[in-house]
């Protein structure tokens, strides 16, 4: 979206939120309060994460929804570190040949010239959210799914006021909504809501109520599944009842590395967690953390480390069931990559971004810590704008466009194949900073996510910042166009000094660098920070 300069000028004066029993940090205050209410009602961090994500599905509908995917990284009160993936793949009938022909017909080109679209029925993959919410509370929570969905159902059916940033995002994304049903579900007399408008989403509320009463099966094998399949196939897509009914979330082993004495955990492929780990390893090899935060040297070395990690990640990362993905988190490999970096910006690193639109895709990430010792980073998204732009029948469920990250190049590792999961930007993070000191964290915005992880972790580990300071500190990001974007709040003529080192520098407003959240448990003291670049809210009790 085009950033509104009135929303992008901020000088945070927030303190870190500290509390003895629970911390919830999100991008929207109503969602944070919902998570805290669930904690007060006897739920744990996982119950609160689902409740919070469900409310965000309602109050921040351009960024997340039932038609998307979710992932989590967590440390349980028992000391287990784990990862959870509820991510759907391409439809079983979505062969490369069929998709190329369908896309070529839409684009009016020869099949060999077709390019994967950003929106539309061919971008729809199996949604993972409903089963993911259900499995999270069943396996890790204390409450019933129905209890965690109560706040979201209330806001959808009784109404909620729209905040400035979300109103701006809604207006920008409105043009994506495709078809009368889609527009009726999320527009009001044909328009996005204004700031302060009280909005209800009755169709979505009814779907949430049915999930509360009947469980996630209604989305994958019941009436809602029928509406999803009928809508997609009527638009020329390939999603089938078998695709939905056969979907199951999975618990997976995280990937990890060490940085400055901390253990950092990320999601394995098909997510871009290896990019964050490789960049951390290269930055450590270069001694980037020995320079002050915000200095020319720190940013230069961090950006050069990230370039190489992104080049490797975007070349190799895909669904590991279809292609082998090398160990990009190897310290030895990082040393080889670090040896390529000197005082000048490199111009010969080709990253090969497959999907330029993923640079600023829309996402919500939330973090929760509870008094028992559970810490979770939970991320939920339907990818970009209102996803594919297609809402399933009368369900109010906008279906994701995560399939737009597939390639139609038959030689590309991330080419579309039946059942295959695409390269995924979503990236929660967990770090063991010291014994009995755990942080759940994340930074949003597509390809910015591993870049934000690198910077926030360096702020915490190299500079000893509090969680709020680490989130607030001005950021940089390497972009698809090869420019190094920086926030104007950086001091000391850093932009000019980076340009002298050969970087093509562009000053961008804070909203361009995503939002972020951290929840931390340090010897039983809970602390949280949330990003004023969005409507961030950290709440404790």
N, C-alpha and C positions, 0 to 999 in steps of 0.2 A: 504494500500500500504506500501511497505518498504520505510522508510523515507530516503531521501538523506541528509547526514550530512552537505553537503555544503549549503543546503537550510534551515537547521534547526538551524544554529548558527546565532543568531541575538542579537544585543543589541540596542533596539529601542532608537532613539534620536528624535522621532517625538514630535511635539507640538500638543496639541489639536487644531483642526480646528474650528475657530469661524467665524461666518458670520451673517449679519443682515436679509437676505431674504430667504435663503434655505440651508439645509445641506443634503447630501446624503452620506451614508457610506455603502460600499459593499466590497466584496472580490476581485474585479477586476476593475482597473482604467477605462477601456472603459465603463463599466456599470455605474459607478458613474457619468462620464461625460454625459452619455445619460440621466440620471435622472435630472441632473442640466439643460440640454438643454430644457427638457420638462417644468421645473419650469420657466425658462426664457421665454418660449413661452406661459405662462399664465396658465399652469397646476398647480394643487395643489399637496400635498404630496402623495395622492393616485394615481394620474396620473403618477407621477414620479416613484412610487413603481412598477407599472405595466411595465413601459418602462424599468426600470432597470432590473426587473426580466426577461423580454423578451430577453434583450441583454445577460444576464447571460446564458439563455437557449442556446444561440449560442456560446459564447466565453468560457464557462465553461461546456461543454456538458456532462461530466461524472458525474456532481453533480446535474443537474436539467434539466427539460425539459417539453415539452407539454404533455408527457405521464405520468406525475406525479400528485401530489397533492399540494395544497397551503393553507396556513392559515395566518391570520393577527390578531394582537391586535392593538388597536388604541385609540387615544383621538382626537376628532374633535375640530375644532375651536369653535363650539357651546358648548363645554364642555361635550359632550357625550363620555362615555367610552364603547367600544364595541369589540366584537370578531367576526371573520368571518372564516368559515370553508368550504373549497371546496375539499372535500375528498370522493372518491368513495369507494364503498363496494365490497364485493365478488360478482361474477356473480350470477344471480338468479338460475341457474342450478347447482351451486357449493355446493351440499350437502356434508356433511362429508363423507358419504359412497362413493359417486362418486369420490371425490378428493382422498380419500385414495386408491381406486382401481387404479386410473390413476397414482398416484405417485408410488404405489407398483410395477406396471408394469415397470415403468421407472427405479426403483431402484432394480428390480428383487428380491423382498422380499414379504413376506406375508403382506396383508393389515394392520394387527394389528401391524406390525413392521415398517410400513412406517413412514417417518419423512418429515415434510414440507421442500421442497428444497429451496435453496437460489435463484436460477435462473430458468427460463423456463416458459412455458405457464400457469402452475397452480398457479404461483405467481402473475399473472396479475390481478389487480383490476381496477375498472372503473377510468379513469384519470379525475382529477378535474381541471386541470390548465386552459384550454381555457375558460370554463364557469366562472371560478373564476376570471380571468383577466377581462372578459367582465362585470361581475356583480360589480366588484370593481369600475370601472370607471363609470358605469351607476348610481350606488347608491351613490357613495362618491366623484367621480371625477368631473372635469370641462370640460375635453376634450373628443373627440371621441376616441374609441378604436383604430381606424386606425392610428391616430396621435401618440399614444403611442407606436405602433409597428414599426414605421418607422425606428428607429435606428437599431433594431434587423434585420429587413429585409435587410437593407443596408449591415450590417456586414456579414450576411449569403450569400448574392448574390455577393457582391463586394470584400469580403475578410477581414480578420483580422490577425494580427501577434500573434503567440502562445507564451505565457510567460513560464518561467522555471517551475514553480510549476504545471501549467496546462498541460504542455508537459509531465511531470513526471506522473501525474495522468492518462493521456490519454494512455500512454504506459502500465501502470499497468492494466488498465481496458480493453485493447484491446482484450484479450483472452476471455472475456465474450461474445463478439458479436457472435451471433449464426446464421449462415446461410449467404449465399452469399449476399442477399439484405442488411442485417445488416452491414456486413463488408464493402460493397461498399459505404454505406451511411457515414461511419465515419472513414474509413481507406483510405490511399492513396498509390496505388500500394502495398496494403497488409500491410502497416505499419502505425503506429501512427505518427503524425507530429513531427518534431524536433523543438527545441527552435528557435524562430524567423521565422519559416515557415509562409508564408501567406496562409491561408486556406479559402476555400469557402465551404459552405454546401448548395448547390443549391436546393436539395429536401426539406430540412427544410425551406429554404427561400421561396419556392413556397407555402408551407403549411401556413406559417405566412402571406404571401400576400393574400391568399384565406380567412383566418380568418379576416384580415383587411377589405376585400371587402364584405364578405358574413356574417360575424359574427361567433360566436362560434357554431352555428347550423351545420355548415359544418363538424365539428368534431363529433357531436353527432347524427346527422340525415342525413347528406349528403354523398358526395363521400368519404370523409376521413373516416367517420364512416364505410362505406363499406369495405375499405381497412383494417381498424383495425380489424373488426370482421372476415373477410375472413382469415387474417393472423393468428389470434389467434386460430380459429377453425381448420385451416389446420394443426396446430401443436398439436392438441389434447386438447386445452383449452376450457372453457365454456362460455366466454364472448359473449353476443348476442346484436343484435340491440336494443332490449327492454331495456337492461341494460344501454346502452348509452343514448337512447332517454329519459329515465325516470329520468336521473340524474339532480339534482338541488343543487347548493350551499345553504348555510344557514347562517344567522346571529344568533349567540348564545350569551348567557350571560356568561361573563368570571367568573372564580372563583378567590377568592382573600383572602389575609390576610394582617396583618400589621407587619412591622418589623422596630424597632427603629424609630418610628414616621412616616414611609412611608407606603403608600398603594401600595401593589404589586398585579398585575393582571396577571393571566395565563389562558391558555386554559383549558376547562373542558374535561373530558373523551369524546372521546377515546384517547386524547393526555395525555402526562405524566406531565401536569402542576401541578397536585396535589402532585407529588413527590417533586417539587421545593418548594411548599408552606409548606408541612409538614417539610421538612428539615430546612427551615427558622424558623418555629415555634420552633422546637427542639433546634436549635442553639441559638435562643433568650432565651429560657428557661434555657439553660446551661450557658449563659453569654459568649458565644464564642467570640463575638465581642469586649469584654473587653481586649482581648489579642492582641498583635501586629500582623498585617498582615505578613504571612510567618513564624510565630512562631510555635514551636512544639505544643503548647497548642491549638492554633487556628486551625491548620490542624487536630489534633487528634479529637477535638470535632466536627469539621465540617464533617470529614469522618465518624465518628460514627453516627452522625445525618443522614447523607446521606444513610448509610447502611440500617437503619431502614425505612426511607422513601422509598427507592427503594424496599425493601422487601415487604412493604405494597402495593406500586404501581404496582409492577409486579404480585402480587397475585390478586388484585382487578380490576385494570383498564382495561376496554374493552368498547365496544359500549354499552352505557347505555340503548339503546332500547331493548337490549337482556338480560342484567344482571344489577342488582342494584349495584351501586358503593357507598361505604360509604363515609362520610365526612372526608376525610383524612386531611383536612385543619383546623380541630378543634384545638383550643388552649388547650382544656382539654385533648384531646387525645395526643397531643404533650407532655404535662407534664408527662403523663404516660410513654411514650416512653423515655423521657429524664431521668426518674428515673432509667432506666436500665443501664445508661452509667456511667462508672467510669474512672479512670486514665489509665486503660489498654485496649488495643484493644480487642473487643469481637470476639469470634470465633464461636458463636452459632447462628448467624443471617443468615438464608438461604434466599437468594433473589429469586432463581428460575427463572433466565433469560430463557425465552422460545426460544430466537433466538440469539445465540452468534454472528452471523454476524452483528447484529445491533449495536454492540459496536462502530464500526468506520464507519458507513454508511455515504454516501456522501450527502451533503446538501448545499444550499446557503441561507443565511439570509441577509437581507438588512434593513436599517433603514433610515427614512426620516423625517425631520421636515421642516415646511414652516413658512413664516412670519405671516400667518393668525392664526396660533396656532394649526394646525393639526400636529400630531405626530403619526407615524405608524411603527410598526415592522412587516415585511413581510417575510415569509419563504416559499420556493418553492423547491421541491425535487421529484425525482423519486425513491429514497431510496438508492440504492447501485450500484456503478459503472455505467454501461449503463443500469440500471434497470434489467429487465428480460433477457436482451441480445437480445431481439426480436424487430426489427424495423418493423413498419406496412407498408407493401408494398413499394411503391415509395414515401411515405410521408416524410421520414426522421425523423419520430416521434418514438423514442425508448420508449417502454412501461414499466411502473414501475413494480418492484418486491415487492411492499409493502405487498402483500399477504403472503410473506415468514414469516411475523411476526405472522401469525395464528398458532394455535396448531392443530394437528390431534388427540389429546387426547380428547375423548368425555366428560371427566369430567372437562376439563380445562375451566375457564371462557372465555378465548380468543380462543376457538375452532372455526373453520371455519363454517359458516352458510350462506345460501343465503341472499344477501343484507347486510350482517354484515360488519361493518368497523373494521379493525384490531387495536390492540394497536399501537399507532402512536407516534414516537419519536419526531416529529417536534414541536418546542416550541418557538414561539415568546414571548416577554415579554414587559410589560408596567408598569411603576411605577410613582406614584405621590410622589415626594420626599418632597416637601413643596407646599404651595399654589403658583400657577403659576410657578411651576417647575416640568416639566414632562420629563421622559426619556423613549425612546423606545430602547430596547436592546435585545441581544441574543448571545448565544454561540453555535456553531455547533458541529457535530460529535456524532450522535446516542445517546447512553446512557450517554454521557458526557454532554448533553444539560442542564438538571436540575442542575448538579454539577457545571457547569459554571455559571448558573444563581445565585446560592448561593454565589459563590466566588466574582463575579463581584458586586453584590448588597452589600455585606459586605464591599468591597473595597470602594464603593461610600458612604455608609451610616455610617459605623463605623470608617473609616479612612479619609474621606473627600477627597479622591483622585479625580483628574480630570477624565473626561471620557477616555482620552487616557491612563492615568496612570492605571486606573481600568482594562482596556483591556490588557495592557502590562504586568501586574504583574504576576510573575510565578504562575502556577496553579498545582493542584493535581487532581487525579481522581481515584475513586474506580473501579476496573476492574472486568470483568466476571470471571477471573481466581482467584479472591480473593486477588490479590496484590493491594497495594496502589502505583500507579504510581505518580512520582513527577518530576518536571522539575529540571534539574541540576543547574539552575541559583539560586535556593534557597540558602540562606546564613546561616552561623552559625551552620554547621554540623547537620542541621535539619533531614536529612535522617537517620543518626545514632541514633539520639534521638527518632525518631519515631519507629525505629526498636527495641529499648530498651523497648518501650511501647507495643510491641507485634505485630506491623504491619509488614507485609511482604512487604518491600519497594523495588521498582524498579525505577531507574532513566530512564526516557524516553525523547526523543527529543521534542522540542516545538510543532512540527506539530502533535504530538499525542494528543494534548489537544484542537484541533479544532481552528477555527477562530472565531472572535467575532466582533460585531459592536454596537455602541451606537450613537443615535442622541438625543439631549436634548434641551429643550426650557426652559430657566430660565429667567422669567420676560422679554420675548421678545428677549433675546440674544440666538442665536442658536449655539450649539457646537456639534462636532462630533469626534468620534474616531473609528479607524478600525485596525484590527489585523495584525501585521507583520508576524504572523505565517503562513499567506497565502499571497496573493498579495493584501492585504487590502488597500483600498483607501477611505479616507473621503474628500469630495469636498464641498466647500461652495461658495455662492455668495451673 
